Amino acid sequence: MHKDKYVFAQLVSFLDRNHFNYLVRKYGGNKYVKVFSRWNQLDRFVSGRILVGKVSQA
């Protein structure tokens, strides 16, 4: 059974969510967002890059 964190969870743990939210507020990143926040967008971008990297290495 898998006991360690997944690779994605390890990468996201390096990000400071408070600082990220500060930058989003400072630059108005969520100004026109209704549902999909900037944190969710970053989350999907990083996971997509992991998947593309694994496919291209195969």
KESEZA-643567 format. One record per residue: residue number from 1; residue in one letter; x, y, z of N, C-alpha, C, CB in turn. Coordinates in pm, 1 decimal. Glycine has a CB too. Layout:
R torkol romi      n.x      n.y      n.z     ca.x     ca.y     ca.z      c.x      c.y      c.z     cb.x     cb.y     cb.z
R    NUM    A        X        Y        Z        X        Y        Z        X        Y        Z        X        Y        Z
...
***
This chain:
R torkol romi      n.x      n.y      n.z     ca.x     ca.y     ca.z      c.x      c.y      c.z     cb.x     cb.y     cb.z
R      1    M     84.2   -118.8      0.0      0.0      0.0      0.0     88.6    124.9      0.0    -95.7     -0.1    122.7
R      2    H     44.7    227.1    -69.2    118.5    353.4    -79.9    102.9    435.3     48.5     69.2    435.1   -202.2
R      3    K    216.3    470.9    111.7    209.2    542.4    238.9    259.6    686.3    230.4    288.1    468.1    342.9
R      4    D    340.1    716.9    129.3    393.7    852.0    114.4    296.8    940.7     37.1    529.6    848.2     43.9
R      5    K    328.5   1070.9     34.9    247.5   1163.7    -43.4    272.3   1140.9   -192.0    278.9   1310.3     -4.8
R      6    Y    169.7   1168.9   -271.6    186.6   1164.7   -415.7    277.6   1278.5   -460.1     50.4   1172.9   -487.0
R      7    V    334.8   1266.5   -580.4    427.2   1366.8   -633.0    360.9   1503.9   -638.8    476.9   1326.2   -772.2
R      8    F    237.4   1507.2   -685.2    166.3   1634.5   -694.9    151.8   1700.0   -558.6     28.9   1614.1   -757.8
R      9    A    115.8   1623.8   -457.3    100.0   1677.3   -321.8    232.8   1729.0   -268.3     43.4   1570.1   -227.6
R     10    Q    341.9   1663.5   -302.5    474.1   1709.2   -259.8    509.0   1842.3   -325.3    581.0   1604.2   -293.3
R     11    L    478.7   1857.0   -453.9    508.2   1982.9   -523.7    425.2   2098.5   -469.3    483.0   1967.4   -673.5
R     12    V    297.9   2075.4   -447.2    208.8   2180.7   -398.8    245.6   2221.6   -256.1     62.3   2134.0   -404.6
R     13    S    301.5   2129.4   -179.2    338.1   2162.2    -41.3    449.0   2266.7    -35.1    381.8   2036.4     32.5
R     14    F    526.9   2282.5   -142.4    631.9   2384.8   -146.0    575.1   2525.5   -164.9    730.6   2354.0   -257.9
R     15    L    452.8   2534.6   -214.5    392.0   2664.8   -240.7    332.5   2721.8   -112.7    284.0   2653.5   -349.8
R     16    D    354.3   2849.2    -91.0    295.9   2918.2     24.9    161.5   2975.2    -18.1    391.3   3031.9     79.3
R     17    R     55.4   2910.7     25.7    -78.4   2950.8    -18.3   -113.4   3092.2     28.0   -182.6   2852.1     33.7
R     18    N    -69.2   3131.3    147.1    -98.1   3266.3    196.6    -32.7   3372.3    108.2    -49.8   3281.6    341.8
R     19    H     92.5   3347.9     68.5    161.0   3443.9    -18.7     95.7   3446.3   -157.4    311.6   3408.5    -30.8
R     20    F     56.5   3329.4   -206.3    -12.4   3321.9   -335.2   -141.7   3402.3   -330.8    -41.8   3175.3   -372.8
R     21    N   -221.1   3384.3   -223.1   -346.2   3459.4   -209.4   -320.4   3608.7   -196.6   -425.0   3409.8    -88.4
R     22    Y   -210.6   3645.9   -128.6   -173.1   3787.3   -117.6   -147.0   3846.2   -257.1    -47.2   3803.6    -27.4
R     23    L    -72.7   3772.9   -339.6    -42.2   3821.9   -474.7   -168.4   3830.3   -560.6     61.4   3730.5   -542.4
R     24    V   -258.4   3733.8   -545.7   -384.4   3736.9   -621.1   -465.3   3860.3   -582.4   -467.2   3608.0   -595.5
R     25    R   -472.7   3889.3   -451.8   -545.8   4008.8   -407.2   -476.3   4136.2   -453.1   -559.8   4009.3   -254.2
R     26    K   -343.5   4139.3   -444.5   -266.6   4259.0   -481.3   -287.3   4295.8   -628.5   -117.1   4236.7   -453.6
R     27    Y   -286.1   4195.7   -715.2   -296.8   4221.3   -858.6   -436.7   4197.2   -914.7   -198.7   4135.6   -932.2
R     28    G   -533.7   4171.3   -827.5   -672.2   4154.0   -871.9   -691.5   4032.2   -959.9   -717.8   4276.0   -945.7
R     29    G   -623.6   3923.0   -927.7   -628.1   3802.6  -1010.4   -764.4   3738.0  -1018.6   -531.7   3703.8   -959.0
R     30    N   -844.4   3748.0   -915.1   -977.0   3685.3   -914.9  -1088.6   3785.8   -941.5  -1001.5   3616.1   -781.8
R     31    K  -1054.5   3899.0  -1000.4  -1151.5   4006.5  -1018.1  -1274.5   3963.6  -1097.8  -1085.7   4123.1  -1086.4
R     32    Y  -1254.6   3892.3  -1206.3  -1366.8   3853.6  -1292.1  -1398.4   3704.6  -1282.5  -1336.9   3890.2  -1436.2
R     33    V  -1345.6   3639.1  -1181.6  -1364.5   3494.7  -1167.0  -1495.7   3465.2  -1096.0  -1247.0   3431.8  -1090.0
R     34    K  -1572.7   3375.0  -1151.7  -1699.2   3334.2  -1089.6  -1683.3   3201.8  -1013.7  -1809.5   3321.0  -1196.7
R     35    V  -1617.4   3103.2  -1074.8  -1611.1   2970.2  -1015.5  -1467.4   2920.8  -1000.0  -1690.3   2872.4  -1099.7
R     36    F  -1389.1   2930.8  -1104.3  -1256.6   2868.9  -1110.4  -1151.6   2968.5  -1060.9  -1223.8   2821.9  -1255.4
R     37    S  -1110.0   2956.7   -935.1  -1016.6   3052.9   -876.4   -875.8   3035.4   -933.1  -1013.9   3038.0   -723.8
R     38    R   -790.4   3131.3   -906.6   -651.9   3124.7   -954.2   -577.7   3008.2   -890.4   -578.6   3256.0   -924.5
R     39    W   -610.1   2976.3   -765.1   -545.6   2861.5   -700.1   -584.4   2732.3   -773.2   -585.8   2853.3   -549.1
R     40    N   -711.6   2719.6   -810.2   -755.7   2602.9   -886.4   -688.2   2597.1  -1022.5   -907.1   2604.6   -903.5
R     41    Q   -670.4   2712.2  -1083.6   -604.5   2717.7  -1213.6   -459.2   2673.9  -1201.2   -613.0   2859.3  -1272.8
R     42    L   -389.5   2720.6  -1099.5   -250.8   2679.9  -1076.6   -244.8   2530.0  -1048.9   -188.7   2759.5   -958.7
R     43    D   -338.0   2481.9   -970.1   -346.8   2340.3   -936.8   -358.0   2255.6  -1063.3   -466.6   2314.3   -844.5
R     44    R   -447.9   2291.6  -1152.7   -467.9   2217.0  -1277.1   -348.0   2229.9  -1370.1   -593.9   2265.5  -1348.1
R     45    F   -285.6   2346.8  -1373.4   -168.6   2367.5  -1458.7    -54.0   2277.4  -1415.3   -124.6   2514.6  -1455.3
R     46    V    -25.9   2273.2  -1285.8     83.6   2190.6  -1234.9     54.7   2043.3  -1259.6    105.9   2216.1  -1084.7
R     47    S    -66.7   1998.1  -1233.2    -99.3   1857.2  -1255.4    -91.2   1823.0  -1404.2   -239.9   1825.0  -1200.7
R     48    G   -130.9   1914.4  -1489.7   -120.3   1892.4  -1634.2     23.7   1881.9  -1680.1   -189.2   2004.1  -1709.2
R     49    R    109.8   1964.3  -1623.7    251.2   1959.5  -1659.7    314.1   1828.5  -1614.7    326.2   2077.9  -1598.2
R     50    I    272.1   1777.5  -1500.6    323.4   1648.1  -1453.4    282.4   1537.5  -1550.6    270.9   1616.7  -1310.2
R     51    L    155.9   1538.3  -1592.6    106.8   1435.8  -1683.7    174.8   1444.5  -1819.3    -43.6   1447.9  -1700.3
R     52    V    193.1   1564.3  -1872.4    258.6   1581.9  -2002.2    404.0   1536.9  -1993.5    250.4   1729.4  -2048.6
R     53    G    469.3   1569.0  -1883.4    607.7   1526.9  -1865.2    621.5   1376.3  -1862.8    663.4   1584.9  -1738.1
R     54    K    529.0   1307.7  -1797.0    535.4   1161.1  -1790.1    507.1   1098.9  -1925.8    435.9   1107.6  -1686.3
R     55    V    416.2   1156.5  -2002.6    383.7   1101.8  -2133.6    500.1   1121.5  -2230.6    256.3   1167.2  -2189.0
R     56    S    562.0   1239.0  -2227.8    669.4   1267.5  -2323.1    797.1   1190.0  -2290.8    699.0   1416.7  -2325.0
R     57    Q    814.4   1145.7  -2166.4    932.7   1068.6  -2130.7    918.6    922.4  -2167.4    960.6   1081.4  -1983.5
R     58    A    797.1    877.3  -2189.9    772.7    733.6  -2215.4    819.5    692.0  -2353.1    624.4    700.9  -2200.6
***
